[in-house]
């Protein structure tokens, strides 16, 4: 216990006395400050030197609170009759310290005091707040762990310092980087331009006809964006579920040998940036698309822009999200025990009756689950509507245009984000409430010697047809993406060229070595760097959270789980808007940095890490942990030496998925990129908006190939693993 | 298995004082249990599944925390100590060998965690492996061992820490029948040679009878009876214990009178009059328990006996099993005599061994 306190005390003092207190203008990784006036220059000074020079005097309570734990240790030695004293003092120091750090951070803004009340109480402040830097962060961290160590000392979770610390840490992260920005955004939605609270304006915005209008029913105008999004999401949910079910049935119950070839399909949505399908649709069905011009020539009519709008987005999203539904449903279809169907058949049901009355009802929860997933994905999709939307506005793109468009109306963006959030959260809530516990899974882990029933003919034949059409279409679409990168100008000049690749990825040898002069290299390297930074952090946060969820019992565990999985239901655009609103001003000033991108990836992809971890950890016999504990190892050591080594496949999977997802993400990224930190996806979108399809497609192809290589390498490393699904290997001692 | 004493025992007693464990607010897994295990004693917790025996064991280990009451190991109150800080080792039902470590690393894990120096770790680990007859297996992975060998690795891993108390959670349930007898004898031998305090959980009454100094029979989160194997078998406290440990014929009877001086109770069954230890009961309804091997069937009897008719007669290899219908219920009897058998429908005389019948409270 005392060693833990000493460690965090050291961290806190390091933050207070040694490292620069405020954020550095040149970014997190610059070390110019070391030679440039440190430690006296107030830009780089540690808090100690600031105080000694009479600056930022409001920081003076911090060292007092930091040293409280020392007092606690001394007192608990002097008064051994009060064993709980140390814990109480630690809790006090941690809680007060955190509260004070946050209070001083938020009370003082860019223009001095943040509130009139404080001005009246203390007079004008001739100073301003800067963002928290290294020093302030370390001090916050040490206060946080004082608090958790104190709580542990008072007996929570059997007094386990590591577990309580980990729980506290995850809660702090989720609070700071999910709850705070989202709540901050909600509150900004009810403020008018001058920062006054006005519910009138909020409600008039929330219920405006631009969002909820139903003009499309009566006149030739478009409906409100909320209806557009809703209609689109319902269609996508229903159709992807149907297609996914058909695929799952063909893959498992057709008796077709080639069926296992369908499985690699599930990798596609993971490695494909979301708008790339949209691009391919344009190449096929756009004004100068291959199919459009062919049909127009054939029928002698003028090509139209019919694909822009609902049809285009729908097709693109169906192609993008059907594999996800397939992924969910194949597990469900396999979960129906063959012996159920055999029982039905021995009771004289025909194949069709068996399918209709036994198989299908048993799949019901899975079907509902797939529908809700499709619904959420469609609502949150940003890339395809942006590329293909035309006049069909949906919530996610409207949010974007409210921020970057001429209007730059953050309030409007916040209101739209709230509407979007209400939709996705309701679906998320419904999924968990209504389906979470209900499971018709009939597999018990005992071997089932039955053979899956072959589908009845009237289901099988339409299924084959659908699957064939879809597969051919998918192949054509990906062929288009590949081919499009080598075409001079799509629709006009179809001669083969390498010029797009050269423009984007040109490399010349100079005297100084390789010179990456292609226009895409910048964003490509940035993307790689940021994705590579985010991946291990995402995996770490995800796996620690998974460990807490699977292996530990503590108060409010359900709320904890709900909170950590919440970011799954928050669309990227909403996270993007919330982040720029929350982290544009002190005390956490991150806009325009690479850090904000990394953070957004960590919290967008955390659920992936959690799921991989939970799935793999549930396969580990709990008595392994217990054996380690009874042999005298503490939880931290058990986690490090037993759990982590046994979870290697899951760790690798979580790493690769968070890496790949960071490479392909667009919705949150597009708000958070800056000139200095541009990402591949936003660069491509920029090229699309300039009608520079050649480079966009060449770049997309490159990304897909890179990620395919990454995923394949991982599959080789892990050996046998199913991408996107549980990557767990059963590790129990053989008996 | 050699009995090299390079590993010492720090055997300590275990004491439960009114320990209760409640799950999820209202499910009592263990209800006000008080028990005492002497240092160097092998005590078995025996009972049907769900009786609380495993929870009791896990509370000794510190893997479950008590809801109320207190636990002492030796002189120390360990009620609030987590598993890590208790000087207790456990052999798990699944053995819980770490699959990513070889045998040596598994056995030395606890020693490494306790930060012993390298020489001691090497020495103790090797002694431990020798003790269970696995010297030379250090480089193998657990998956390369047979079930019995894995089990011994688990025992060695627990032993090398020289724990105050060694716990076994159904250690034989994953072994086949022949190996079970051998391994349980080895465990008993180690325990007596090293003088270990062992608490052993099983639901197999034969296993319990064979290994234990003392058996604690548990039922419905409480203790039904505690005593030596012979006590429990021959003097069960109630019909639950009588039936759970071995089979028993249990019949409703009337105690007609109790002699205050000798403490003998008189029970009449037909023309059979028995004088049995009253075990504190007074005249009135009671139950009579008789083990099947204490019931003998005779073609003719000089002593008073019950008259009956054989209803079933089954040959099971090394003995005969009979069901006999009498005016006083059906009796299940086994007989070693497989040469002269009674067929179904034959009239027989039923007599009891002298120490056979036991009175139980109604």
Contacts between the chains, C-beta under 8 A, distances in Angstrom:
chain1	res1	chain2	res2	distance
A	155	B	80	7.5
A	158	B	65	6.3
A	158	B	82	4.5
A	159	B	80	7.7
A	159	B	82	6.8
A	160	B	82	6.8
A	621	B	94	5.7
A	621	B	96	6.4
A	623	B	92	4.4
A	623	B	93	7.3
A	623	B	94	5.3
A	623	B	96	3.9
A	624	B	96	5.0
A	624	B	98	6.3
A	626	B	61	7.6
A	626	B	63	5.2
A	626	B	83	7.1
A	626	B	90	7.4
A	626	B	92	7.0
A	626	B	96	6.9
A	627	B	90	7.0
A	627	B	92	5.8
A	627	B	96	3.8
A	627	B	97	7.9
A	627	B	98	7.6
A	627	B	157	7.8
A	628	B	98	7.5
A	628	B	109	7.2
A	628	B	113	8.0
A	629	B	62	7.7
A	629	B	63	6.9
A	629	B	82	7.4
A	629	B	83	4.1
A	629	B	84	5.4
A	630	B	61	5.3
A	630	B	62	7.5
A	630	B	63	7.1
A	630	B	83	5.2
A	630	B	86	7.7
A	630	B	88	6.3
A	630	B	89	5.7
A	630	B	90	4.5
A	630	B	158	7.8
A	630	B	167	7.8
A	631	B	89	6.6
A	631	B	109	5.6
A	631	B	110	3.4
A	631	B	113	6.2
A	631	B	157	7.0
A	631	B	158	7.8
A	631	B	161	6.6
A	632	B	84	6.0
A	632	B	110	5.3
A	632	B	113	4.8
A	632	B	114	5.3
A	632	B	161	6.9
A	633	B	84	6.5
A	633	B	109	7.4
A	633	B	110	7.7
A	633	B	113	4.4
A	634	B	84	4.8
A	635	B	84	7.6
A	637	B	113	6.3
A	641	B	109	7.9
A	642	B	98	5.9
A	645	B	100	4.7
A	646	B	98	7.9
A	646	B	99	6.9
A	646	B	100	5.9
A	731	B	99	5.3
A	732	B	94	7.0
A	732	B	99	7.7
A	733	B	94	6.4
A	733	B	95	5.7
A	733	B	96	7.5
A	733	B	97	5.1
A	733	B	99	6.1
A	733	B	142	5.3
A	733	B	143	7.0
A	733	B	150	6.1
A	734	B	142	7.9
A	734	B	143	5.4
A	735	B	94	7.7
A	735	B	147	5.4
A	735	B	150	7.7
A	735	B	174	4.9
